[in-house]
Amino acid sequence: MARSIEFGEGGPAVGRSDIDMIPMRPNEVISIAIFLLVLLALYGFEIGVLLRAGVARFRRRPVRPLLTRKPVLVVHVLAALGIVCFLYARFIEPFRVEVNVMTVRTPKLTEASFRIVQISDLHCDRTPRNEEEMVRTVNALKPDVIVATGDYLNDRAGVPRLKDALRRLEAPLGKFAVTGNFEVYHWRDLDLIDGTGFELLDRRTRLVTKGEASIGIHGRGMVLPDDGGDGLPDLPSDRFNVLLYHTPDLIERVAGPQVDLYLCGHTHGGQVALPLYGALITFSKYGKKYESGVHQVGETMLYVNRGLGLEPRPAPQVRFFARPEIAVFDIVPDR
């Protein structure tokens, strides 16, 4: 399923740090606590009703009902619905890859257009998930450029699958990647990009040219606490520039005419989101503000990709209202 949106030019041992795993914000802690308490109350009551019914049948004598018939029926329905939702979140949604297509119009291009495909948060491990689907889908989209925005691996058993998938992705004008928090704190001893055809960008810019037109792709790897600064160069504001970073957490520092499109991932769209509320947690310093999708921040368009994989265990291996995704950006002249 593809969705198209039009945009005009807008005005192992894990270290700890503010970027390794940003602590949950107080409202996220409250949201999780309420969610778990509701589940505990619902299934605690359901188990109690079933146990009382079982005891009554075993003793062959009636027991006094806890509630009238209608509320008990409502609890049964909600409990059954919860089980259905869990089965869907565990076995169906994690594999329902969504393709989101966006057209970005800019006066900084007068001739050629560029198609950029973004992948993020593959989290490869010993269990095959969306790697083959990713290769088929991305190559069918015929991108000029492919960008990958971090968190590629959950455990070492996934390295061969990760590298094979990345190597088979095709983009005539280049494949570029940045590191995520998993690469910085889990896998600093591994070169996950070598031999895949991707170029790892860290405080570097590459020009992508088609005919007389060009755009800049600037990458910034996840920083260590003592690295200092944002590592952003003085990008020319008359050229269309794309910034690759793993999280949305730089957006309010870099938004402006020098950064036209900021691509990131990290949040997984919460991985579990609730209707009408959205992500329960994002591990972003901005909380739910930039939980997923498109955000216009000043003159910069931010896109927060929900990613393709799942957080490693012991995190729940589920997705709910946060489908894995591949994002496509058609950058075209604003005529």
C-alpha positions as CSV (number, residue, x, y, z in Angstrom):
1,M,0.0,0.0,0.0
2,A,1.4,3.4,-1.0
3,R,0.3,6.8,0.3
4,S,1.2,10.0,-1.5
5,I,1.5,13.4,0.1
6,E,2.3,16.7,-1.6
7,F,4.5,19.3,0.1
8,G,5.5,22.7,-1.1
9,E,8.7,24.4,-0.1
10,G,8.2,25.4,3.5
11,G,9.3,28.7,4.8
12,P,26.0,-6.6,24.4
13,A,27.1,-4.3,27.3
14,V,25.4,-1.0,26.6
15,G,26.9,2.3,27.6
16,R,24.7,5.0,29.1
17,S,24.4,8.6,27.9
18,D,21.7,11.0,26.8
19,I,21.8,9.6,23.3
20,D,22.2,5.9,24.1
21,M,18.7,5.4,25.4
22,I,17.0,8.7,26.4
23,P,15.0,8.0,29.5
24,M,11.3,7.9,29.2
25,R,9.6,11.2,29.9
26,P,7.2,11.4,32.9
27,N,4.2,11.4,30.6
28,E,5.5,8.3,28.9
29,V,6.0,6.6,32.2
30,I,2.4,7.5,33.2
31,S,1.0,6.3,29.8
32,I,2.7,3.0,30.2
33,A,1.6,2.6,33.8
34,I,-2.0,3.4,33.0
35,F,-1.9,1.0,30.0
36,L,-0.5,-1.9,32.1
37,L,-2.9,-1.2,35.0
38,V,-5.9,-1.3,32.6
39,L,-4.7,-4.6,31.2
40,L,-4.0,-6.0,34.6
41,A,-7.5,-5.0,35.8
42,L,-9.2,-6.4,32.7
43,Y,-7.5,-9.7,32.7
44,G,-7.5,-10.0,36.4
45,F,-11.2,-9.7,36.5
46,E,-11.6,-12.0,33.5
47,I,-9.6,-14.7,35.2
48,G,-11.5,-14.2,38.4
49,V,-14.9,-14.7,36.6
50,L,-13.6,-17.8,34.8
51,L,-12.2,-19.3,38.0
52,R,-15.5,-18.7,39.8
53,A,-17.4,-20.3,37.0
54,G,-15.0,-23.3,37.0
55,V,-15.3,-23.7,40.7
56,A,-19.1,-23.5,40.5
57,R,-19.2,-26.2,37.8
58,F,-16.8,-28.4,39.8
59,R,-18.8,-28.1,43.0
60,R,-22.1,-28.3,41.0
61,R,-23.6,-25.4,42.8
62,P,-24.2,-21.8,41.8
63,V,-22.1,-19.0,42.9
64,R,-23.1,-15.4,43.5
65,P,-22.2,-13.4,40.3
66,L,-19.6,-10.6,40.7
67,L,-21.6,-8.3,38.4
68,T,-24.8,-8.4,36.4
69,R,-24.8,-10.3,33.1
70,K,-24.2,-7.3,30.8
71,P,-21.0,-5.9,32.4
72,V,-19.6,-9.4,32.6
73,L,-20.3,-9.9,28.9
74,V,-18.5,-6.6,28.1
75,V,-15.5,-7.8,30.0
76,H,-15.5,-11.1,28.1
77,V,-15.7,-9.2,24.8
78,L,-12.9,-6.8,25.7
79,A,-10.7,-9.6,26.9
80,A,-11.2,-11.5,23.6
81,L,-10.6,-8.4,21.6
82,G,-7.3,-7.9,23.5
83,I,-6.2,-11.4,22.6
84,V,-7.0,-10.8,19.0
85,C,-5.1,-7.5,19.0
86,F,-2.1,-9.2,20.6
87,L,-2.1,-11.9,17.9
88,Y,-2.3,-9.3,15.2
89,A,0.5,-7.2,16.8
90,R,2.7,-10.3,17.2
91,F,2.2,-12.2,13.9
92,I,0.7,-9.8,11.3
93,E,1.6,-6.1,11.7
94,P,5.3,-6.5,12.0
95,F,5.3,-7.9,8.5
96,R,2.9,-5.4,6.9
97,V,5.4,-3.1,5.3
98,E,3.9,0.2,4.2
99,V,5.3,2.4,1.5
100,N,4.8,6.1,2.0
101,V,5.5,8.3,-1.0
102,M,6.0,12.1,-0.6
103,T,6.5,14.7,-3.2
104,V,8.7,17.6,-2.0
105,R,8.5,20.7,-4.3
106,T,11.4,23.1,-4.1
107,P,12.5,26.2,-6.1
108,K,16.1,25.1,-5.5
109,L,15.7,22.7,-8.4
110,T,14.8,24.0,-11.9
111,E,15.3,20.9,-14.0
112,A,15.9,17.3,-12.9
113,S,14.0,15.6,-10.0
114,F,15.5,13.1,-7.6
115,R,13.9,10.0,-5.9
116,I,15.3,9.2,-2.5
117,V,14.2,6.0,-0.7
118,Q,14.8,5.9,3.1
119,I,15.1,2.7,5.2
120,S,15.7,2.7,8.9
121,D,15.9,0.6,12.0
122,L,16.3,-2.8,10.4
123,H,17.3,-4.4,13.7
124,C,18.4,-7.6,12.0
125,D,18.9,-10.7,14.2
126,R,18.7,-14.5,13.8
127,T,15.0,-14.3,12.8
128,P,14.3,-13.3,9.2
129,R,11.7,-10.6,9.0
130,N,11.3,-7.9,6.4
131,E,14.7,-8.0,4.7
132,E,13.6,-9.8,1.5
133,E,10.5,-7.6,1.3
134,M,12.7,-4.6,1.7
135,V,14.9,-5.6,-1.2
136,R,12.0,-6.3,-3.5
137,T,10.1,-3.2,-2.7
138,V,13.0,-0.7,-2.7
139,N,14.4,-2.0,-6.0
140,A,10.9,-1.9,-7.6
141,L,10.6,1.8,-6.6
142,K,13.7,2.6,-8.8
143,P,15.3,5.1,-6.5
144,D,18.1,7.5,-7.6
145,V,19.5,7.4,-4.0
146,I,19.0,5.1,-1.0
147,V,19.6,6.4,2.5
148,A,19.7,4.3,5.7
149,T,19.4,6.0,9.1
150,G,20.8,3.7,11.6
151,D,20.1,0.8,14.1
152,Y,20.9,-2.1,11.7
153,L,21.5,-5.0,14.0
154,N,20.2,-6.7,17.2
155,D,22.7,-9.5,17.4
156,R,25.7,-10.8,15.6
157,A,23.7,-13.7,14.0
158,G,22.0,-11.1,11.9
159,V,25.2,-9.7,10.2
160,P,25.1,-12.0,7.1
161,R,21.4,-11.3,6.4
162,L,21.9,-7.6,7.0
163,K,24.9,-7.3,4.6
164,D,23.3,-9.4,2.0
165,A,20.1,-7.3,2.0
166,L,22.0,-4.0,1.9
167,R,24.3,-5.2,-0.9
168,R,21.3,-6.1,-3.1
169,L,19.7,-2.7,-2.9
170,E,20.2,-0.7,-6.2
171,A,20.5,3.0,-6.6
172,P,22.5,4.5,-9.5
173,L,23.4,7.8,-7.8
174,G,24.5,6.4,-4.5
175,K,23.7,4.6,-1.3
176,F,24.4,6.4,2.0
177,A,24.1,5.5,5.6
178,V,24.6,6.9,9.1
179,T,25.0,5.1,12.5
180,G,22.4,4.8,15.1
181,N,22.6,4.3,18.9
182,F,23.0,0.6,18.5
183,E,26.0,1.0,16.2
184,V,27.7,3.4,18.7
185,Y,27.1,1.4,21.9
186,H,26.6,-2.2,20.8
187,W,28.6,-2.8,17.7
188,R,31.5,-0.4,17.5
189,D,33.8,-3.4,16.8
190,L,31.8,-4.3,13.6
191,D,31.8,-2.6,10.2
192,L,28.2,-3.3,9.2
193,I,28.4,-1.2,6.0
194,D,31.6,-2.6,4.5
195,G,31.0,-4.5,1.3
196,T,27.3,-3.4,0.9
197,G,27.8,-0.5,-1.5
198,F,26.7,2.0,1.1
199,E,28.9,4.9,2.0
200,L,29.0,5.7,5.7
201,L,28.6,9.5,6.2
202,D,29.7,11.1,9.4
203,R,30.1,14.8,9.3
204,R,30.5,14.5,5.5
205,T,28.5,15.7,2.6
206,R,28.1,14.1,-0.8
207,L,26.8,15.9,-3.9
208,V,24.4,13.8,-6.0
209,T,24.2,15.1,-9.5
210,K,21.8,14.5,-12.4
211,G,22.5,16.6,-15.5
212,E,23.0,20.2,-14.3
213,A,21.1,19.7,-11.1
214,S,22.5,18.5,-7.8
215,I,21.4,18.0,-4.2
216,G,23.6,17.6,-1.1
217,I,23.4,14.6,1.2
218,H,24.9,15.3,4.6
219,G,25.2,12.5,7.2
220,R,25.8,12.8,11.0
221,G,26.5,9.7,13.0
222,M,25.2,9.3,16.5
223,V,27.6,11.3,18.8
224,L,29.4,10.2,21.9
225,P,29.0,12.5,24.9
226,D,32.5,13.9,24.6
227,D,32.4,14.5,20.8
228,G,31.0,18.0,21.3
229,G,28.9,20.0,18.8
230,D,26.5,18.9,16.2
231,G,29.1,18.5,13.5
232,L,27.1,20.3,10.9
233,P,29.0,22.2,8.3
234,D,28.0,25.5,6.7
235,L,25.7,24.0,4.1
236,P,24.9,26.4,1.2
237,S,21.3,27.5,1.5
238,D,20.8,27.9,-2.3
239,R,21.2,24.1,-2.7
240,F,18.7,21.5,-1.7
241,N,20.3,19.7,1.3
242,V,19.2,16.5,3.0
243,L,20.4,15.8,6.5
244,L,20.6,12.2,7.7
245,Y,20.6,11.6,11.5
246,H,19.3,8.7,13.5
247,T,16.9,10.5,15.9
248,P,14.7,13.6,15.5
249,D,16.6,15.2,18.5
250,L,18.6,17.7,16.4
251,I,15.7,19.2,14.5
252,E,15.1,22.3,16.6
253,R,18.8,23.1,16.5
254,V,19.4,22.7,12.8
255,A,16.0,23.7,11.2
256,G,16.5,26.5,8.7
257,P,17.2,27.3,5.1
258,Q,20.4,25.2,5.1
259,V,18.5,22.0,5.8
260,D,15.6,21.3,3.5
261,L,14.9,17.7,4.4
262,Y,15.8,16.0,7.7
263,L,15.5,12.2,7.6
264,C,15.7,10.1,10.7
265,G,14.1,7.0,12.5
266,H,14.7,5.7,16.0
267,T,11.2,6.0,17.5
268,H,9.6,3.1,15.6
269,G,6.4,5.2,15.8
270,G,6.3,4.0,19.4
271,Q,6.2,0.4,18.1
272,V,3.0,0.2,20.1
273,A,0.6,3.1,19.5
274,L,-3.0,3.5,20.5
275,P,-5.9,4.8,18.4
276,L,-6.5,8.5,19.0
277,Y,-3.4,8.7,21.3
278,G,-0.5,7.5,19.3
279,A,2.9,6.3,20.5
280,L,3.2,5.2,24.1
281,I,7.0,5.8,24.2
282,T,9.5,7.2,21.7
283,F,12.8,7.4,23.6
284,S,13.2,10.9,22.1
285,K,13.9,14.0,24.2
286,Y,10.9,15.5,22.5
287,G,8.6,12.7,23.5
288,K,5.5,12.5,21.3
289,K,6.1,15.8,19.5
290,Y,7.9,14.1,16.6
291,E,6.8,10.5,17.1
292,S,6.6,9.6,13.4
293,G,5.8,10.9,10.0
294,V,6.0,14.4,8.6
295,H,6.6,17.6,10.6
296,Q,7.4,21.1,9.2
297,V,9.8,22.8,11.5
298,G,10.5,26.3,10.2
299,E,12.0,25.9,6.8
300,T,12.9,22.3,7.3
301,M,10.8,19.3,6.5
302,L,11.4,16.5,9.1
303,Y,10.4,12.9,8.4
304,V,10.5,10.4,11.3
305,N,10.6,6.9,9.8
306,R,8.9,4.1,11.8
307,G,11.6,1.6,10.6
308,L,11.4,-2.0,9.5
309,G,12.5,-4.0,12.5
310,L,11.8,-4.6,16.2
311,E,13.6,-3.7,19.3
312,P,15.6,-6.7,20.6
313,R,14.2,-8.8,23.4
314,P,13.2,-8.4,26.2
315,A,11.2,-5.7,24.5
316,P,7.9,-7.1,23.2
317,Q,8.2,-8.4,19.7
318,V,5.1,-6.6,18.5
319,R,3.9,-3.7,16.4
320,F,0.5,-2.2,16.8
321,F,-0.7,0.8,14.9
322,A,2.9,1.4,14.0
323,R,3.5,-0.5,10.8
324,P,7.0,-1.0,9.4
325,E,7.7,1.4,6.6
326,I,9.8,2.4,3.6
327,A,9.7,6.1,2.8
328,V,10.0,7.6,-0.6
329,F,10.8,11.3,-1.4
330,D,10.4,12.6,-4.9
331,I,12.2,16.0,-4.9
332,V,11.0,18.0,-7.8
333,P,11.2,21.5,-9.1
334,D,8.5,23.9,-7.9
335,R,7.0,25.1,-11.1
